Amino acid sequence: MKRGYAKLRGLRAERGYTQRDIAEKLGIGVATYRKKELGENDFTVSEAREIGRIFDREPDSIFFNK
């Protein structure tokens, strides 16, 4: 698992979002989102940007240790 995705899971839980909530905001299925969050598949650049907007953070601060 990629470290950045663990940070994403923490942020999501901290804000009270479910995987379904974020998947819907990204316009993808829950199973697809789950695989991405677990690091089995990668997020696209546009998905990473949207996740940054959702959490009001730079995507780098979510996906990388910065």
Chimera marker file (.cmm) of the C-alpha trace (Angstrom):
<marker_set name="trace">
<marker id="1" x="0.000" y="0.000" z="0.000" r="1" g="1" b="0" radius="0.5"/>
<marker id="2" x="1.209" y="3.478" z="-0.779" r="1" g="1" b="0" radius="0.5"/>
<marker id="3" x="1.716" y="5.743" z="2.208" r="1" g="1" b="0" radius="0.5"/>
<marker id="4" x="-0.203" y="8.659" z="0.712" r="1" g="1" b="0" radius="0.5"/>
<marker id="5" x="-3.326" y="6.607" z="0.437" r="1" g="1" b="0" radius="0.5"/>
<marker id="6" x="-3.256" y="5.838" z="4.156" r="1" g="1" b="0" radius="0.5"/>
<marker id="7" x="-3.226" y="9.596" z="4.713" r="1" g="1" b="0" radius="0.5"/>
<marker id="8" x="-6.228" y="9.895" z="2.422" r="1" g="1" b="0" radius="0.5"/>
<marker id="9" x="-8.110" y="7.267" z="4.420" r="1" g="1" b="0" radius="0.5"/>
<marker id="10" x="-7.329" y="9.164" z="7.611" r="1" g="1" b="0" radius="0.5"/>
<marker id="11" x="-8.538" y="12.467" z="6.190" r="1" g="1" b="0" radius="0.5"/>
<marker id="12" x="-11.677" y="10.844" z="4.855" r="1" g="1" b="0" radius="0.5"/>
<marker id="13" x="-12.494" y="9.283" z="8.223" r="1" g="1" b="0" radius="0.5"/>
<marker id="14" x="-11.638" y="12.498" z="10.084" r="1" g="1" b="0" radius="0.5"/>
<marker id="15" x="-14.117" y="14.440" z="7.943" r="1" g="1" b="0" radius="0.5"/>
<marker id="16" x="-16.808" y="11.771" z="8.264" r="1" g="1" b="0" radius="0.5"/>
<marker id="17" x="-16.847" y="10.787" z="4.593" r="1" g="1" b="0" radius="0.5"/>
<marker id="18" x="-17.448" y="7.206" z="3.502" r="1" g="1" b="0" radius="0.5"/>
<marker id="19" x="-15.775" y="5.612" z="0.513" r="1" g="1" b="0" radius="0.5"/>
<marker id="20" x="-19.145" y="5.884" z="-1.226" r="1" g="1" b="0" radius="0.5"/>
<marker id="21" x="-19.252" y="9.651" z="-0.577" r="1" g="1" b="0" radius="0.5"/>
<marker id="22" x="-15.878" y="10.247" z="-2.192" r="1" g="1" b="0" radius="0.5"/>
<marker id="23" x="-16.566" y="7.827" z="-5.049" r="1" g="1" b="0" radius="0.5"/>
<marker id="24" x="-19.763" y="9.723" z="-5.862" r="1" g="1" b="0" radius="0.5"/>
<marker id="25" x="-17.928" y="13.055" z="-5.799" r="1" g="1" b="0" radius="0.5"/>
<marker id="26" x="-15.368" y="11.601" z="-8.214" r="1" g="1" b="0" radius="0.5"/>
<marker id="27" x="-18.006" y="10.011" z="-10.426" r="1" g="1" b="0" radius="0.5"/>
<marker id="28" x="-16.590" y="6.502" z="-10.036" r="1" g="1" b="0" radius="0.5"/>
<marker id="29" x="-17.900" y="3.295" z="-8.511" r="1" g="1" b="0" radius="0.5"/>
<marker id="30" x="-17.299" y="2.417" z="-4.895" r="1" g="1" b="0" radius="0.5"/>
<marker id="31" x="-15.344" y="-0.745" z="-5.781" r="1" g="1" b="0" radius="0.5"/>
<marker id="32" x="-13.104" y="1.284" z="-8.087" r="1" g="1" b="0" radius="0.5"/>
<marker id="33" x="-12.537" y="3.910" z="-5.398" r="1" g="1" b="0" radius="0.5"/>
<marker id="34" x="-11.798" y="1.223" z="-2.793" r="1" g="1" b="0" radius="0.5"/>
<marker id="35" x="-9.114" y="-0.309" z="-5.022" r="1" g="1" b="0" radius="0.5"/>
<marker id="36" x="-7.555" y="3.096" z="-5.558" r="1" g="1" b="0" radius="0.5"/>
<marker id="37" x="-7.591" y="3.957" z="-1.863" r="1" g="1" b="0" radius="0.5"/>
<marker id="38" x="-5.970" y="0.605" z="-1.077" r="1" g="1" b="0" radius="0.5"/>
<marker id="39" x="-3.237" y="1.333" z="-3.625" r="1" g="1" b="0" radius="0.5"/>
<marker id="40" x="-4.248" y="-1.470" z="-5.987" r="1" g="1" b="0" radius="0.5"/>
<marker id="41" x="-4.917" y="1.108" z="-8.729" r="1" g="1" b="0" radius="0.5"/>
<marker id="42" x="-3.746" y="4.693" z="-9.096" r="1" g="1" b="0" radius="0.5"/>
<marker id="43" x="-5.855" y="7.818" z="-8.981" r="1" g="1" b="0" radius="0.5"/>
<marker id="44" x="-5.852" y="9.881" z="-12.156" r="1" g="1" b="0" radius="0.5"/>
<marker id="45" x="-4.460" y="13.393" z="-12.039" r="1" g="1" b="0" radius="0.5"/>
<marker id="46" x="-7.966" y="14.850" z="-12.303" r="1" g="1" b="0" radius="0.5"/>
<marker id="47" x="-9.185" y="12.603" z="-9.459" r="1" g="1" b="0" radius="0.5"/>
<marker id="48" x="-6.240" y="13.684" z="-7.294" r="1" g="1" b="0" radius="0.5"/>
<marker id="49" x="-7.044" y="17.327" z="-7.995" r="1" g="1" b="0" radius="0.5"/>
<marker id="50" x="-10.700" y="16.788" z="-7.097" r="1" g="1" b="0" radius="0.5"/>
<marker id="51" x="-9.710" y="15.046" z="-3.872" r="1" g="1" b="0" radius="0.5"/>
<marker id="52" x="-7.554" y="18.075" z="-3.085" r="1" g="1" b="0" radius="0.5"/>
<marker id="53" x="-10.583" y="20.322" z="-3.618" r="1" g="1" b="0" radius="0.5"/>
<marker id="54" x="-12.796" y="18.079" z="-1.473" r="1" g="1" b="0" radius="0.5"/>
<marker id="55" x="-10.369" y="18.295" z="1.438" r="1" g="1" b="0" radius="0.5"/>
<marker id="56" x="-9.223" y="21.875" z="0.714" r="1" g="1" b="0" radius="0.5"/>
<marker id="57" x="-5.587" y="20.784" z="0.437" r="1" g="1" b="0" radius="0.5"/>
<marker id="58" x="-2.944" y="20.495" z="-2.215" r="1" g="1" b="0" radius="0.5"/>
<marker id="59" x="-3.024" y="16.974" z="-3.684" r="1" g="1" b="0" radius="0.5"/>
<marker id="60" x="0.701" y="16.606" z="-2.934" r="1" g="1" b="0" radius="0.5"/>
<marker id="61" x="-0.005" y="17.050" z="0.769" r="1" g="1" b="0" radius="0.5"/>
<marker id="62" x="-2.497" y="14.158" z="0.628" r="1" g="1" b="0" radius="0.5"/>
<marker id="63" x="-0.706" y="11.733" z="-1.654" r="1" g="1" b="0" radius="0.5"/>
<marker id="64" x="2.905" y="12.440" z="-0.698" r="1" g="1" b="0" radius="0.5"/>
<marker id="65" x="4.674" y="13.048" z="2.587" r="1" g="1" b="0" radius="0.5"/>
<marker id="66" x="5.098" y="16.812" z="2.356" r="1" g="1" b="0" radius="0.5"/>
<link id1="1" id2="2" r="1" g="1" b="0" radius="0.2"/>
<link id1="2" id2="3" r="1" g="1" b="0" radius="0.2"/>
<link id1="3" id2="4" r="1" g="1" b="0" radius="0.2"/>
<link id1="4" id2="5" r="1" g="1" b="0" radius="0.2"/>
<link id1="5" id2="6" r="1" g="1" b="0" radius="0.2"/>
<link id1="6" id2="7" r="1" g="1" b="0" radius="0.2"/>
<link id1="7" id2="8" r="1" g="1" b="0" radius="0.2"/>
<link id1="8" id2="9" r="1" g="1" b="0" radius="0.2"/>
<link id1="9" id2="10" r="1" g="1" b="0" radius="0.2"/>
<link id1="10" id2="11" r="1" g="1" b="0" radius="0.2"/>
<link id1="11" id2="12" r="1" g="1" b="0" radius="0.2"/>
<link id1="12" id2="13" r="1" g="1" b="0" radius="0.2"/>
<link id1="13" id2="14" r="1" g="1" b="0" radius="0.2"/>
<link id1="14" id2="15" r="1" g="1" b="0" radius="0.2"/>
<link id1="15" id2="16" r="1" g="1" b="0" radius="0.2"/>
<link id1="16" id2="17" r="1" g="1" b="0" radius="0.2"/>
<link id1="17" id2="18" r="1" g="1" b="0" radius="0.2"/>
<link id1="18" id2="19" r="1" g="1" b="0" radius="0.2"/>
<link id1="19" id2="20" r="1" g="1" b="0" radius="0.2"/>
<link id1="20" id2="21" r="1" g="1" b="0" radius="0.2"/>
<link id1="21" id2="22" r="1" g="1" b="0" radius="0.2"/>
<link id1="22" id2="23" r="1" g="1" b="0" radius="0.2"/>
<link id1="23" id2="24" r="1" g="1" b="0" radius="0.2"/>
<link id1="24" id2="25" r="1" g="1" b="0" radius="0.2"/>
<link id1="25" id2="26" r="1" g="1" b="0" radius="0.2"/>
<link id1="26" id2="27" r="1" g="1" b="0" radius="0.2"/>
<link id1="27" id2="28" r="1" g="1" b="0" radius="0.2"/>
<link id1="28" id2="29" r="1" g="1" b="0" radius="0.2"/>
<link id1="29" id2="30" r="1" g="1" b="0" radius="0.2"/>
<link id1="30" id2="31" r="1" g="1" b="0" radius="0.2"/>
<link id1="31" id2="32" r="1" g="1" b="0" radius="0.2"/>
<link id1="32" id2="33" r="1" g="1" b="0" radius="0.2"/>
<link id1="33" id2="34" r="1" g="1" b="0" radius="0.2"/>
<link id1="34" id2="35" r="1" g="1" b="0" radius="0.2"/>
<link id1="35" id2="36" r="1" g="1" b="0" radius="0.2"/>
<link id1="36" id2="37" r="1" g="1" b="0" radius="0.2"/>
<link id1="37" id2="38" r="1" g="1" b="0" radius="0.2"/>
<link id1="38" id2="39" r="1" g="1" b="0" radius="0.2"/>
<link id1="39" id2="40" r="1" g="1" b="0" radius="0.2"/>
<link id1="40" id2="41" r="1" g="1" b="0" radius="0.2"/>
<link id1="41" id2="42" r="1" g="1" b="0" radius="0.2"/>
<link id1="42" id2="43" r="1" g="1" b="0" radius="0.2"/>
<link id1="43" id2="44" r="1" g="1" b="0" radius="0.2"/>
<link id1="44" id2="45" r="1" g="1" b="0" radius="0.2"/>
<link id1="45" id2="46" r="1" g="1" b="0" radius="0.2"/>
<link id1="46" id2="47" r="1" g="1" b="0" radius="0.2"/>
<link id1="47" id2="48" r="1" g="1" b="0" radius="0.2"/>
<link id1="48" id2="49" r="1" g="1" b="0" radius="0.2"/>
<link id1="49" id2="50" r="1" g="1" b="0" radius="0.2"/>
<link id1="50" id2="51" r="1" g="1" b="0" radius="0.2"/>
<link id1="51" id2="52" r="1" g="1" b="0" radius="0.2"/>
<link id1="52" id2="53" r="1" g="1" b="0" radius="0.2"/>
<link id1="53" id2="54" r="1" g="1" b="0" radius="0.2"/>
<link id1="54" id2="55" r="1" g="1" b="0" radius="0.2"/>
<link id1="55" id2="56" r="1" g="1" b="0" radius="0.2"/>
<link id1="56" id2="57" r="1" g="1" b="0" radius="0.2"/>
<link id1="57" id2="58" r="1" g="1" b="0" radius="0.2"/>
<link id1="58" id2="59" r="1" g="1" b="0" radius="0.2"/>
<link id1="59" id2="60" r="1" g="1" b="0" radius="0.2"/>
<link id1="60" id2="61" r="1" g="1" b="0" radius="0.2"/>
<link id1="61" id2="62" r="1" g="1" b="0" radius="0.2"/>
<link id1="62" id2="63" r="1" g="1" b="0" radius="0.2"/>
<link id1="63" id2="64" r="1" g="1" b="0" radius="0.2"/>
<link id1="64" id2="65" r="1" g="1" b="0" radius="0.2"/>
<link id1="65" id2="66" r="1" g="1" b="0" radius="0.2"/>
</marker_set>
